[in-house]
Amino acid sequence: MSEQTVQIKTAGKILQSPCGPIIHGLEDVLIKSTSISDIDGEKGILWYRGYRIEDLARHSTYEEVAYLILYGKLPNKKELEDFTNRLKTYRDLNSATIEIIKNLSKAHPMFAIESAVAAEGAFDEDNLKLAEALKVGRYKAEEKELAYRVAEKLIAKMPTIVAYHYRFSRGLDIIRPRRDLSHAANFLYMMFGKDPDPLATKGIELYLILHADHEVPASTFTAHVVASTLSDMYSAVAAAVAALKGPLHGGANEMAVRGYLEIGDPSKAKEVVEAATKPGGPKLMGVGHRVYKAYDPRAKIFKEFSREYVTKFGDPKKIFAVASAIEQEILNHPYFQQRRLFPNVDFWSGIAFYYMGIPYEYFTPIFAVSRVVGWVAHILEYWENNRIFRPRACYVGPHDLQYIPIEQR
């Protein structure tokens, strides 16, 4: 097909090509059926395994939500106690993995997480045994039991990886995990070396719950692609971390907080929002969503927590006040109303992190600490009916060109 016949419309999600329509970015393309999570973007509803996110945020712990996402049901007391205890026993890292994190202490933490997850997989005997079974196409009861154990280990180890990098990056000794603390409290303890404030623990736990799964965004899709080759689970999760690292996926809450600090005063909200409606104007981070065409339900929940946090500890940098003023302008502006652009969870989630003393570069790693349960749950689900991903591309270059030896070029 000659280049002259190619007519590709680059605006919009459907591109016309000589081979037929291309769904640009695979937007709304279905890749599998799932019972893990569902989103009604028109109404602004998120469910985990059929439960509304508002109910889980109000009543659950992260451990309970992780069990729900992983095993498909809410646990009873014994099941939750056993699951929580298993996570606590899996928190430690191999000494070689710790050395890798130390050697990457000056790198962005997302590089260290990628490397550490991949490295830890090389030392996990369960992971290696499972990988060998997958190589020969064996995935029965024994292998599934291994797979769930590996999944639990990944959930347990991710906070340790992030906290150790934080400590090493500051020239501090690492703090080993404590088995008497919850998932969220232990994470803050390993980072800062003291028993965490209860409200800070509540905020981290809430964030972990709200980000535990979200159907099939880029990082989860990446995990599917790698897992579909029957690679090991640690490698699939390391790849998911790499996808999350991209600024179009993780990190919007960091940019939102930076924006609030730069604006500095709620009185400037109107002019900032107005400028964002103009061609070439500044982008308002944390506003709009690929799926939600209504207010993100997670944003509503974390907005209220952020309000609770600044009510107790203050808002000296006025970032909550600035965010509130910007939101009010957005909700009342015809430009955003017509385009159905609303605040998403990233609009609010970084505010409390900032006041907790968590550096910007650790906002996205905490996202990984949460989302790892969704990644592994989707891998386990996909392996039940695995098929390697093999999309096609529409070739628009020439064919059968005559090769010219280098001496004649």
C-alpha positions, 0 to 999 in steps of 0.5 A: 500500500503506497503512502499516498493512499494512507489517510489517518485521522489523528484526532479522536480515538478511531483512526482510519487506516488502509487496513480498517479502523484503528482504536487509538490507545485501545480506548474502550477495547474489551480484553477480557471479562472480569469480576474484580472491579467495575466502573460506571463512568457516566454515574461516577460509581466504582465497585470492587467485587460488587461492593460500592467503594463508599461502603468499603472506604467507610467500613473496611481495612486495606487488608480486608479489601485486599482479601476481597479483591484477591479471593473474591469475597469478604473474609470472615474473622478467621480468614482475615486474621490468617491472611493478615498474619501471612502478609506480616510474615512476608514483609521482609526482603532478601538481603540482595534486594535490599542492596539493590535498593541501596545502590539505587538510593539516588535514583527516582524511587520508581526505578528502584521499585521496578528493579527490586520487584524483579530482583525479589522474584529471582529469590522467591522459591515459590515464584521460581517453582511456579514459573517452571510449571507455567513453562510446561503449561501446568497450572492446576490446583498445586500451581494455583496455590503457589500463585496465590502465595506469590501474590500475597508476598508481592502485596506484603513486600511492596511497602517495604521496598518503598520505605527502604528506598526512602530511608536509603535516599535520606542516608538513614538506616532502614527500619525493619517491619513490625508484625504488631502493626497494620499494613498502613501503619507499618508502612509509615513506621518503616518510613519515619521510624516512629509510631504514626499519627492515627489520622495519618494512618487512616489517610494512608489506609484510605488511599490504599483502599481507593487505589486498590483496583480500577479495571484495566488502566495502562499498568494493569494492562501491562501486567496482563500482557507480560503475564500472558506470555507465562512470564513469572508474576514478579516480572509482570508486576515490575512491568506494571510499575514501569507503566505506572511510572509514566506521567500520563498514569501515575503522578498527577497528584504530585503535579496537582499539589505543586500547582496549588503551591505555585498559585498560593492564594485562593483568590487566584483560582478564577483567573487560573481556571479561566486561563485553562480554558484558553488554547495553550493555557495551563493544564489543571492536573487532577481534572478530567478522567478517561472513564469518569464523565461524572465526579470521581467517587474516590475524589469525594471520599478523599476530599473529605479526608483532606478536609479532616486532616487540615482541620486538625493540623492546619493548612499553612500553605493554603493548598486545601483552600486553593484546591477548594477554590479551584474546584468551585470554579470548575464546577460552575464553569460552562467549559468544564460542564460541557466537556464533563470534566470533574476533579478526580482522586488525584486532585485531592490525594496529594494534599494530605501526603504533603502535610504528612511530610511525604516527599513528592517523588513518593506519591506514585510509589504509594500508588504502587503499594496500593495497586499491586493487589489489583495487578496480581488479582488480574494476573490470577484471573487472566491465567484461568483462561490465558491467551498471549496478547498478539495485536497487529499493526497496519503497515503503511511503508513500501514493499519489495525495495531493491537492496543496494550494496553499501558501496553503491549508496 
